[in-house]
Each structure stands twice: as C-alpha cells, then as structure tokens.
Amino acid sequence: MKIPEGKIKWASRRGMRELDLMLLPFVEHDIKDLSEQELEDYMDLLNATDLQLVRWFNGVEQADSEKRRRMVALIVQKHSQRIGREGV
C-alpha cells in the first residue's frame, strides 16, 4: 500500500510546536528510507493523540505497542542526529 506523500505530510502536521519539530523534519528527511511496513507503522503512530505523542517522545510514558515504540525510538534518534544542524 503506497501512501501519498501529501497525505503523510498533512497527517504529520499536528499544530503543536513540540510535535511539529519532531515529525515534520522526519517526514522531510527520513520517510523516504522507510520500508512499506515502517511507513504503515508511522501512519499508525499518527493515530495517537497529541498528548500521547508528546509523552512518548519525551520518554514520560512508553508507547502502547511494540511497533509504536520502535517508531518513536526511530523518530527520536533521527531528531537527535539533527539537533544543531542548519534548517532543522
């Protein structure tokens, strides 16, 4: 199942600055490297509420499934690699 890029970007825009700073650069720079299964897992992750995502990304709580925990860990890792770089 190929998910249109526009749909991915739209779904990733959460309107909460903390989330947009994590998700939008991930979509812009890293989404192209995901397998089809990882892409489906990412879209599943976006079904979580903003509050859940913030808590998961901040490490306050663990995501509610293994696939979501893996995706959160990947996004956090990619984000930490970008910190301090121009354009992020």
N, C-alpha and C positions, 0 to 999 in steps of 0.2 A: 504494500500500500504506500504509494508516494503521496506525501502531504505537501500541498503547495507552499512555497516559501512565504508568500504573503500571509497565508493563514498562520504559519508558525510565528512570524514577526508580530502579527496582530495579537495573537494569544499570549505572547511573551510580554507585551506592554501592560503592566499592571497598574500604573499610576501611583505607585508607592516608590519613592526615590530609592530606598534600600534595595527593593526587588529589581527595579529597572537597571540599577548599576550592576547587578549580578547577571540578569537574564539577557538584556539586550546585547552586551558585548559577546556573550556566549553564542547567541544566535548569529551575530555578525561574523565572528571569527572561527567558531568551533563546530557549528552544527553540520557543516559540510563533511566533517570527518566521522560522523556517527554512522553506525550500521543502521539498517532499517529497523531492527529490534530496538536499538538505543533511541532512535527517533520516536518510535511509538512510546517508549518508556518516558521520554521527555514530554511528549504531549499528555501522557497520563499524569505526570507530575504537575502540569499546569491546571489540572482539575482540582488541585488542593486550594484551600483558601489562602488569601494573602497572609493572614496571621500564622497559619501553619507553615508556609514557606519561610517567613521571617524567622520563626523559631527553629526550623530545621537548618537554615543557612547559618544562623548564629550559634548553633550547637546547644540550644536550650533544651530541645527535645529531639528525639530521633524520628525520622520519617516512619510512616505506618506500614511500610512493606520493604522487602529487600531490594526490589528494583528501584523504588524511590530513594532508598538510602544510597544505592550505588550512583544514581543520577545526581543527587545532592552532593555527594563526595566529588564527583567529576566536575560539577559546576564550581564548587568552592576551590578545587585545585586549580582549574583554569583561571579563575578570578585572581587567586593569589599570585599566579605567574604574571599577571598583567599589572599588578599594583605598581604605580610609579612610572609606568610607560606612557608616552605621549598618546593622546587620542582615546584614552580609556576613562 
